[in-house]
């Protein structure tokens, strides 16, 4: 058997020597990713709620929001660089140690943001340092998801890779829920002045303790069997090998991710700002509704990951893109009512659609690339999708709404969904129902 020993009944047996037990693997994939994305999403919430007042107080409201979201976007631009940097280390030196390094980088930058004085104390140096620290955050996250996905994919049996990888995919929703819960609690406990002065910093400071938990879990894992099988001479220049042998898969894999990022950051970072500043909704109500929607995201993420083991990765992804395009037509008509029930329906529908596509990606992106450059390929595809769908979406949405109204933002989402649909159709399936050699064990691109 390729990666894990199984019993005759198809159930997972005791792991072979050097393999991680399933429970420990799930914990490492889930906990570390949840912690890293808690840090990342906490910044997104702070950007929507308070950073314009702390670091860009001299700007008018629209310009301040744009400047705040621009610092948010800097991390997405850094993520491909982080994917190349940590992907290089992960493909040459190993998955586990590289994941530990990415967690340390991310945690250090997050703690520094929580301690950074604002414009009132440092003047123009404050936003400059904020941009720098956000860039470092992006480097860390750029190496996080790809490594966590590979830990699961390269330890998992071929027929159950979607099931193993779903714990990686559940980390980001859990991180977002934790970040939202923290900001919602602070919003309820503190006065507006206290929240702006110091309250928003608390989640960034607390995350330093959580990072230690992630380090403890990951340091107890063995290296993956797939990486150990790669000869040392073949580990040279993973980026060059990726660009020579699989550039098409890199771009198409990134394209499939775009609609998932777009849905998420429209429904969370952008709509939080839009709902409070334009529609006049209560911030606490919107945070609570977003948290409920993210629970739906987690549920459909798990279900679609399991479905991809049964019916294949690509059919599930195609279905997700079609659902996303359809929901884009009704999202803003529902949201613009400012009625909490209809706003909840809009947000839940958007994140359910995202979860349909997000679930299979933990297994699908690693399966697209061979072991010699799998960390680089999976991480870079994931991060490039984030640049187009995560970094640009809040900025484009603010501009479109100001110029043409929310209907233009909905039309933009339809176009993004169709682009991702085309990319999904252009890729081959890699799940258990696909013919040929298991892609994780293949020596050449399947």
C-alpha positions in Angstrom: 0.0 0.0 0.0 1.2 3.4 -0.9 1.0 5.7 2.1 -0.8 3.9 4.9 -1.4 0.3 5.8 -5.1 -0.8 5.8 -7.0 -3.8 6.9 -8.8 -6.1 4.5 -12.0 -4.4 5.3 -10.7 -1.0 4.1 -10.5 0.5 7.6 -7.4 2.3 8.7 -5.1 0.1 10.7 -2.3 1.0 13.0 0.1 3.4 11.2 3.3 2.0 9.8 6.6 3.1 11.5 7.2 6.8 11.0 3.6 7.7 10.2 1.5 10.0 12.4 -1.5 8.5 14.2 -4.8 9.8 12.7 -5.8 11.7 15.8 -2.4 13.4 16.2 -2.4 14.3 12.5 -5.9 15.8 12.7 -4.9 17.8 15.7 -1.7 19.2 14.1 -3.5 20.0 10.8 -6.4 21.6 12.6 -4.8 23.4 15.6 -1.9 25.0 13.8 -4.0 26.2 10.8 -6.7 27.5 13.1 -4.2 29.5 15.1 -2.5 31.0 12.1 -5.8 32.0 10.5 -7.1 33.4 13.8 -4.2 35.8 13.6 -4.9 36.6 10.0 -8.6 37.1 10.4 -8.2 39.2 13.5 -6.4 41.7 11.4 -9.2 41.6 8.8 -11.8 42.4 11.5 -9.6 45.2 12.9 -9.1 46.6 9.4 -12.9 46.8 8.9 -13.6 48.2 12.4 -10.9 50.3 13.8 -7.5 50.5 12.1 -8.5 53.5 10.0 -9.1 55.5 13.2 -5.8 54.4 14.8 -3.4 54.5 11.9 -5.1 56.8 9.3 -7.0 59.4 11.3 -6.3 62.3 9.0 -8.2 60.7 6.0 -11.9 61.1 5.2 -14.0 58.0 6.0 -14.0 56.4 2.6 -10.2 57.0 2.1 -9.6 55.7 5.6 -11.4 52.5 4.9 -9.6 52.1 1.6 -6.2 52.7 3.3 -7.1 50.2 6.0 -8.1 47.5 3.5 -4.9 48.3 1.6 -2.8 47.2 4.5 -5.1 44.2 4.7 -4.2 43.5 1.0 -0.5 43.7 1.6 -0.5 40.3 3.3 -2.1 38.7 0.3 0.6 40.1 -1.9 3.2 38.7 0.5 1.6 35.3 0.6 2.9 34.1 -2.8 6.4 35.1 -1.7 5.9 33.2 1.5 4.6 30.2 -0.5 7.8 30.2 -2.6 10.1 30.7 0.5 8.5 28.1 2.8 7.7 25.9 -0.2 11.4 25.8 -1.1 12.2 24.9 2.5 9.4 22.4 2.7 10.4 20.6 -0.5 14.1 20.6 0.4 14.2 20.2 4.1 10.9 18.7 5.1 7.2 19.5 5.8 7.1 19.5 9.6 10.0 21.8 10.4 9.0 24.2 7.8 5.5 24.4 9.3 7.0 25.1 12.7 9.0 28.0 11.1 5.9 29.5 9.5 4.0 29.4 12.7 6.8 31.3 14.5 7.0 34.0 11.8 3.3 34.5 11.8 3.0 34.6 15.6 5.9 37.1 16.0 4.4 39.5 13.5 0.9 39.2 15.1 2.3 40.0 18.6 4.2 43.0 17.2 1.0 44.4 15.6 -0.8 44.2 19.0 2.0 46.2 20.6 2.5 48.8 17.8 1.7 52.4 18.8 -0.7 54.3 16.6 -0.5 57.4 14.5 -0.9 59.6 17.6 2.3 58.3 19.1 4.5 57.6 16.0 3.1 59.7 13.3 3.6 58.4 9.7 6.0 55.8 11.1 3.1 53.9 12.6 1.2 53.0 9.4 4.6 52.2 7.7 5.4 49.7 10.4 1.9 48.3 10.2 2.4 47.6 6.5 5.7 45.9 7.2 4.3 43.7 10.0 1.3 42.8 7.8 3.7 41.8 5.1 5.5 39.5 7.5 2.2 38.0 8.5 1.5 37.3 4.9 4.8 35.5 4.5 4.0 33.2 7.4 0.5 32.4 6.1 1.8 31.8 2.6 3.7 28.8 4.0 1.1 27.6 6.5 -1.8 26.2 4.5 0.3 24.3 1.9 2.4 22.6 4.6 -0.6 21.7 6.7 -2.4 20.2 3.7 0.6 18.2 2.8 0.9 16.8 6.3 -2.6 15.4 5.9 -2.4 14.4 2.2 0.9 12.6 2.4 0.0 10.6 5.5 -3.5 9.7 4.3 -4.6 6.5 2.5 -5.3 7.3 -1.2 -9.1 6.6 -0.8 -9.5 8.7 2.3 -7.4 11.8 1.5 -10.4 14.1 1.5 -11.4 12.9 4.9 -7.9 13.5 6.3 -7.5 16.8 4.7 -10.8 18.2 5.9 -9.2 19.0 9.3 -6.8 21.4 7.5 -9.8 23.0 5.8 -11.7 23.3 9.1 -8.8 25.3 10.6 -9.6 28.6 8.9 -13.3 28.6 9.8 -12.4 27.8 13.4 -9.8 30.6 13.4 -12.4 33.0 12.1 -14.9 32.0 14.7 -12.4 32.6 17.5 -11.4 36.0 16.1 -15.0 37.0 15.7 -15.9 35.8 19.2 -13.0 37.8 20.6 -14.0 41.0 18.8 -17.7 40.5 19.7 -16.9 40.0 23.4 -14.7 43.1 23.4 -17.4 45.1 21.6 -19.9 44.2 24.2 -17.6 44.7 27.2 -15.8 47.9 26.3 -16.9 51.4 25.5 -16.3 52.6 21.9 -13.4 54.8 23.1 -11.8 51.9 25.0 -12.2 49.6 22.1 -10.4 52.0 19.8 -7.7 52.9 22.4 -6.6 49.4 23.4 -9.4 46.8 23.2 -8.7 45.8 19.6 -5.2 44.8 20.6 -6.2 42.0 23.0 -6.7 39.3 20.4 -3.3 40.0 18.8 -1.6 39.7 22.2 -3.5 36.6 23.3 -2.5 34.8 20.1 1.1 34.5 21.4 0.0 32.0 24.0 -2.0 30.0 21.4 1.0 29.8 19.1 2.8 27.8 21.8 0.1 25.2 21.7 0.5 24.9 17.9 4.2 24.5 18.2 3.8 21.7 20.8 1.4 19.8 18.6 3.5 20.1 15.5 6.8 19.2 17.0 5.5 15.8 18.0 4.8 14.8 14.4 7.1 12.6 12.2 8.0 13.7 8.7 5.7 12.5 5.9 6.4 9.2 4.1 6.1 10.9 0.7 8.8 13.4 1.4 11.1 10.7 2.8 10.9 8.8 -0.5 12.1 11.8 -2.5 15.9 11.4 -3.2 18.0 14.3 -1.9 19.3 15.2 -5.4 15.7 15.6 -6.7 15.0 18.2 -4.0 16.9 21.0 -5.8 15.1 24.0 -7.1 11.5 23.1 -6.5 10.2 26.3 -7.9 12.1 25.7 -11.2 10.8 22.2 -11.4 7.3 23.4 -10.8 7.5 26.1 -13.5 9.0 23.7 -16.0 6.7 20.7 -15.5 3.4 21.9 -14.1 2.8 25.7 -14.8 -0.7 25.1 -16.2 -1.8 23.3 -13.1 -0.4 26.0 -10.9 -2.5 28.7 -12.7 -5.7 26.7 -13.0 -5.4 25.6 -9.3 -5.1 29.2 -8.3 -8.1 30.1 -10.5 -10.3 27.5 -8.8 -9.5 29.1 -5.5 -10.4 32.7 -6.5 -14.2 32.3 -6.1 -13.8 30.8 -2.6 -11.6 33.7 -1.5 -14.0 36.2 -3.1 -17.0 34.8 -1.4 -15.3 34.7 2.0 -13.9 38.2 2.0 -17.1 39.7 0.6 -19.2 38.1 3.2 -16.8 38.9 6.1 -14.4 41.8 5.8 -16.2 43.8 3.2 -19.8 43.3 4.3 -18.8 44.1 7.9 -17.6 47.5 6.8 -20.4 48.0 4.3 -23.1 47.0 6.7 -22.0 49.3 9.5 -20.8 52.3 7.5 -23.3 52.4 4.6 -26.4 50.5 5.8 -26.1 51.7 9.5 -26.3 48.2 11.0 -25.2 47.4 14.5 -21.6 46.1 14.5 -22.3 43.5 17.2 -25.3 42.1 15.3 -23.3 41.8 12.1 -20.4 40.0 13.9 -22.9 37.6 15.4 -24.6 36.9 12.0 -21.2 36.4 10.4 -20.2 33.8 13.1 -23.4 31.9 12.4 -22.6 31.9 8.7 -19.1 30.6 9.3 -20.6 27.7 11.2 -22.4 26.8 8.0 -19.2 27.2 6.1 -17.5 24.6 8.4 -20.4 22.2 7.9 -20.4 22.3 4.1 -16.6 22.2 4.1 -16.6 18.9 6.0 -19.5 17.4 3.9 -17.9 18.4 0.5 -14.5 17.1 1.6 -16.1 13.7 2.3 -18.2 13.9 -0.9 -15.0 14.4 -2.9 -13.7 11.0 -1.7 -16.9 9.4 -3.0 -17.6 11.3 -6.2 -14.3 12.9 -7.1 -12.8 16.4 -6.5 -13.7 18.1 -9.8 -17.5 17.3 -9.8 -17.8 18.8 -6.4 -15.9 21.9 -7.4 -17.9 22.4 -10.5 -21.1 22.2 -8.5 -19.7 24.7 -6.0 -18.9 27.2 -8.8 -22.4 27.0 -10.3 -24.0 27.5 -6.9 -21.8 30.5 -6.2 -22.7 32.2 -9.5 -26.4 31.7 -8.8 -26.2 33.0 -5.2 -24.3 36.0 -6.3 -27.5 37.2 -8.1 -29.5 37.4 -4.8 -26.8 38.1 -2.3 -26.9 41.9 -2.3 -30.7 42.3 -2.8 -31.0 40.3 0.5 -28.1 42.1 2.3 -29.2 45.6 1.3 -32.5 45.2 3.2 -30.5 45.5 6.4 -33.1 43.2 7.9 -31.1 40.8 10.3 -33.0 37.7 9.1 -32.4 38.4 5.4 -28.8 39.5 6.0 -28.2 36.2 7.8 -29.7 34.4 4.9 -27.4 36.3 2.5 -24.3 35.5 4.5 -25.2 31.9 5.2 -25.9 31.2 1.5 -22.6 32.8 0.4 -20.5 30.8 2.9 -22.3 27.6 2.3 -21.4 28.0 -1.4 -17.8 28.7 -0.4 -17.7 25.6 1.7 -18.8 23.4 -1.1 -15.7 24.3 -3.0 -13.3 24.8 -0.1 -13.7 21.3 1.3 -12.0 19.3 -1.5 -9.1 21.7 -1.9 -7.1 20.3 1.0 -6.7 17.1 -0.9 -7.0 18.4 -4.5 -4.2 20.9 -4.6 -1.6 18.5 -3.1 -2.8 15.9 -5.6 -2.1 18.2 -8.5 1.6 18.2 -8.0 4.4 15.7 -7.6 6.4 15.3 -4.4 9.6 17.1 -5.5 7.7 20.4 -5.7 4.4 19.6 -4.0 4.8 22.1 -1.1 5.7 24.9 -3.5 3.0 24.1 -6.0 0.1 23.7 -3.5 1.1 26.7 -1.4 1.6 28.9 -4.4 -1.7 28.0 -6.1 -3.5 28.6 -2.8 -1.8 32.0 -2.3 -2.1 33.2 -5.9 -5.9 32.6 -5.6 -5.8 34.7 -2.4 -4.2 37.6 -4.2 -7.0 37.8 -6.8 -9.9 36.8 -4.5 -8.8 38.0 -1.1 -6.6 41.0 -1.5 -8.4 42.7 -4.4 -12.0 41.9 -3.5 -12.6 44.4 -0.6 -10.8 47.1 -2.6 -12.8 46.4 -5.8 -16.1 46.1 -3.9 -15.6 49.5 -2.2 -14.9 51.2 -5.5 -17.8 49.4 -7.3 -20.3 50.2 -4.6 -19.3 53.8 -4.5 -19.5 54.2 -8.2 -22.4 51.9 -9.3 -24.1 50.5 -6.2 -24.1 47.0 -4.7 -25.5 45.4 -7.9 -22.2 46.0 -9.5 -20.5 44.0 -6.7 -22.9 41.1 -7.2 -22.1 41.1 -11.0 -18.4 41.0 -10.2 -19.0 38.0 -8.0 -20.8 36.2 -10.9 -17.9 36.9 -13.2 -15.4 35.5 -10.7 -17.5 32.3 -10.2 -17.6 31.7 -14.0 -13.8 32.1 -14.2 -13.3 29.6 -11.4 -15.8 27.3 -13.1 -13.7 27.4 -16.3 -10.6 26.6 -14.4 -12.2 23.6 -12.6 -13.4 22.2 -16.0 -9.9 22.6 -17.5 -8.3 20.5 -14.7 -8.5 16.7 -14.5 -10.0 14.9 -11.6 -7.6 13.4 -9.0 -9.9 11.7 -6.5 -10.3 8.0 -5.8 -12.6 7.6 -8.8 -10.0 9.0 -11.2 -8.2 6.4 -13.3 -4.4 5.9 -13.2 -1.7 6.0 -10.5 -2.4 7.6 -7.2 -1.2 11.2 -7.7 0.5 11.6 -4.3 2.8 8.6 -5.0 3.4 9.3 -8.7 7.0 10.1 -9.7 5.8 12.2 -12.7 2.7 14.4 -13.2 -0.4 12.2 -13.7 
